[in-house]
Amino acid sequence: MNASTTSPTHSKVIGLAVAGAVGGFLFGFDSSVVNGAVDAIRTDFSLGEALTGFAVAVALLGCAVGAVVAGRLADRLGRVPVMLIGSVLFIASAIGAGLAAGVVDLIIWRVIGGLGIGIASVIAPAYIAEISPAGMRGRLGSLQQLAITIGIFAALLSDALFANAAGSATATIGGLEAWRWMFLVGVVPGLIYGLIALRLPESPRYLVLKGRDEKARTVFEKYWPGQDADVALGDIRKSIAVDAEARRTGTLAGPTLGLKPIVWIGIILSVFQQFVGINVIFYYSTELWSSVGFPESSSFAISVVTGLVNIAVTLVAIALVDRVGRRPILLTGSLGMAISLGVMALAFSQATMTSSGPDLEGAWGPIALVAANIFVIAFGVSWGPLVWVLLGEIFPNSIRAKALGVAAGAQWIANFVVTVTFPPLSAFSLPLTYGLYAIFAALSFWFVFAVIPETKGTSLEDADTLLDRRARGAEPGVGARA
C-alpha cells in the first residue's frame, strides 16, 4: 500500500469496523442495564433470591441460542440482514422489559434480548474480520471488546441518571418507575444500530460465498483502494474452500471425556473467565453496595466509576498484548484477582448484620470498594480480552470454527451459573461467595502456569501446535518455562 492511499483506506475501513462494533456496544449495554434495576424488580414483583437471580441470568440462555443460530443465519441471509434482526430483537426487548407487567413477562423479554446479544456477539467480530485488511485485522478486531466495555459503562451511567432524576429506582418519571426507563432507553442504541446496518456494505466473504464476485470486487475497490482486488478475492475463495474441507473432516472427538485435549483447554479458559465472578460486578454491583450501607445514589455512582475503569484497562490490554505477551499478563491478572477477591471476602466477613442486611462499618466499606475496583482492573487488563485472543489462536484450522463455538457456549453457560447463583449465595454468605471466586482465580493462575505457553509472535499454526502438545502431555514440566 503506497503512502498516497494509506490515509483514505484506513479511514474508510476503520469507519466500517467502528460501525460494525456498535453490535458490541449493544452487547455490553443490554447485558448490564439490569444492574440498576435488580433491587427495584425484586421489590415491585415480590421476588425471592432464586427467582431474582433467574430473571437476571435468563438473558444468557437467549445469548447461547442467539450465538448458535447467528452463524447459520449470516451464511444464509448475509451479515447485514442478521444485524438488522439483532436490532429488532434489541428494540423489542427494551420495550417489552420496560413495560413488563410481571416477572414472567420480564423473563420472556429478557430472553428475546438475549437472542439479540448472542447474535451481536457473533456477527460484529465476524463482520469486522471480513471487512478488514489482514494488516489491520488484529487492531480493528479489538474494537469489539472495547465497544462492549463502553456499552457496559453507558448502561451503568444511564441507570444512575434515571435513578437520580427520580430519586430512586422505584420512584416514577412521567408515570413510569425509573427502573422501567432503564430498559426503555435501550430503544435508542438499538435503533441507531439498525440505521447504521442499513448503510453498511455486505461482507465480501458472504458475497463470494454466494457467487456475487463482482459486488465483492466493488466493495474492495471502494474500501481497499490500495489493495489488489483479485488477490483479495482469491484469498477469500481459498479460505472458503479450507472451511468447507474443515467442516467435512474436522472433528472435536478425542480421548479425554469424548473431546480432544485442546478443546478442553478452550473450555477451561472460558469457564475460568466467568467463574472468577466478574459479571457479578456488572450485574449486581449497585444492589451490592446498597446492601452494605452505601446510599443508593452513591451505589449508582460507584457502578459508573467501575464501568469507566473497565474501559480504561481494556485500552491498556490492547496496547500490551502484543508487546508483553499473553502468558505474563494472564498470570499477573490471576494473582491480582485472587488477592482482591480474598480482600473482599475478608471485608464482608467483618460486616455487621442488621434488619436491612449486612453493614460494613469503619474502614471496611472503602476497603471492599477499592478491592472490587482492583478486581475489575486485574480482570479487564488480562482475562477479559486475552481469553478471546487465545481462543482465536489455539485451535487447528480443521476444528477452529466448531471449537470456538463450543468454547463460547461454555462461557455463556458458566456466566449463567454464576449470575443465577449469586443472589442465593450472597444471601447465605457474602464472604463464602467471594471466597469461592478467589479460589477460582487462584486455580486460573495454576492452569496458565502449568498448561498455557506463550503464543506472542507465533503463527496461528504454531500456536495451536504448542497448545496441542501441552494438552497431550507431550511437554512435561511446562509450568517452569515462560
Salt bridges, closest charged atoms under 4 A:
ASP39 OD1 - ARG42 NH1 3.20
GLU49 OE1 - ARG42 NH2 3.16
ASP75 OD1 - ARG79 NH1 3.03
GLU130 OE2 - ARG79 NH2 2.89
GLU130 OE2 - ARG205 NE 3.89
GLU177 OE1 - ARG180 NE 2.91
ASP213 OD2 - ARG237 NH2 2.67
GLU214 OE1 - ARG217 NE 3.67
ASP230 OD1 - ARG217 NH1 2.73
ASP243 OD2 - ARG205 NH2 2.37
GLU245 OE2 - ARG248 NH2 2.67
GLU287 OE2 - ARG42 NH1 2.32
ASP322 OD1 - ARG326 NH1 3.06
GLU393 OE2 - ARG326 NH2 2.43
ASP464 OD2 - ARG400 NH2 3.71
ASP468 OD2 - ARG472 NE 3.09
GLU475 OE2 - ARG469 NE 3.71
GLU475 OE1 - ARG470 NE 3.85
GLU475 OE1 - ARG481 NH2 2.92
